[in-house]
Amino acid sequence: MLACRLLGHRYRFRAEGATMRWECARACGAGGSKEYETEADAERFARAFDREDRDELGRRAPLFGMFPLRIYRALKGPRR
């Protein structure tokens, strides 16, 4: 799929028993699975990975928001 080639896959994760499965939300066919020792581990990892950066949009400062401070620190030199 062209969108996946240009923008990357949008993986969605879910747990099925002790197996965590993931597949691309754009239905391009990409995906996989991994076995864990317990169902709780699979659920925990699936919940942790099934996040998108857009979920927290507005809560975090954009990259360029800290840019002047990064430039200042780079010009100032290494800390002692």
C-alpha positions as CSV (number, residue, x, y, z in Angstrom):
1,M,0.0,0.0,0.0
2,L,1.3,3.4,-1.0
3,A,0.5,5.1,2.4
4,C,2.5,2.5,4.3
5,R,5.4,3.0,1.9
6,L,5.4,6.8,2.3
7,L,4.3,7.2,5.9
8,G,5.1,3.8,7.5
9,H,2.8,1.2,9.0
10,R,0.1,2.1,11.7
11,Y,0.3,-1.0,13.8
12,R,-2.5,-1.9,16.2
13,F,-1.7,-4.3,19.0
14,R,-4.0,-6.8,20.8
15,A,-3.7,-9.7,23.1
16,E,-5.3,-13.1,22.5
17,G,-4.5,-15.2,25.5
18,A,-0.7,-15.4,26.0
19,T,-0.1,-14.2,22.4
20,M,0.3,-10.6,21.4
21,R,-0.7,-9.9,17.8
22,W,-0.2,-6.8,15.7
23,E,-1.3,-5.8,12.2
24,C,-1.4,-2.6,10.2
25,A,-4.5,-0.5,10.5
26,R,-4.3,0.4,6.8
27,A,-5.0,-3.3,5.9
28,C,-1.8,-3.7,3.9
29,G,-1.2,-7.2,5.3
30,A,1.8,-6.4,7.6
31,G,1.7,-7.9,11.0
32,G,3.0,-10.5,13.3
33,S,2.7,-12.2,16.7
34,K,4.7,-13.0,19.8
35,E,4.1,-15.5,22.6
36,Y,4.5,-14.5,26.2
37,E,4.6,-16.7,29.3
38,T,1.4,-15.3,30.7
39,E,-1.8,-13.7,29.5
40,A,-1.1,-10.7,31.8
41,D,2.3,-10.1,30.1
42,A,0.7,-10.2,26.6
43,E,-2.1,-7.8,27.7
44,R,0.4,-5.4,29.4
45,F,2.7,-5.2,26.3
46,A,-0.3,-4.9,23.9
47,R,-1.7,-2.0,25.9
48,A,1.8,-0.3,26.1
49,F,2.4,-0.6,22.4
50,D,-1.1,0.2,21.2
51,R,-0.6,4.0,21.5
52,E,-0.1,6.6,18.9
53,D,1.6,9.9,19.3
54,R,-1.6,11.7,18.3
55,D,-3.2,10.5,21.5
56,E,-1.2,13.0,23.5
57,L,-1.2,15.9,21.0
58,G,-1.4,19.1,22.8
59,R,0.0,17.8,26.1
60,R,3.6,17.6,24.9
61,A,5.6,20.5,23.6
62,P,6.4,20.3,19.9
63,L,10.0,19.6,18.9
64,F,10.6,23.2,17.8
65,G,9.2,24.5,21.1
66,M,12.5,23.6,22.9
67,F,14.7,24.4,19.9
68,P,16.0,27.8,21.2
69,L,17.1,26.2,24.4
70,R,18.9,23.4,22.6
71,I,20.7,25.9,20.4
72,Y,21.8,27.9,23.5
73,R,23.1,24.7,25.2
74,A,24.9,23.6,22.1
75,L,26.6,27.0,21.8
76,K,27.4,27.2,25.5
77,G,29.5,24.0,25.3
78,P,29.6,20.8,27.4
79,R,28.7,20.8,31.1
80,R,31.4,20.1,33.7
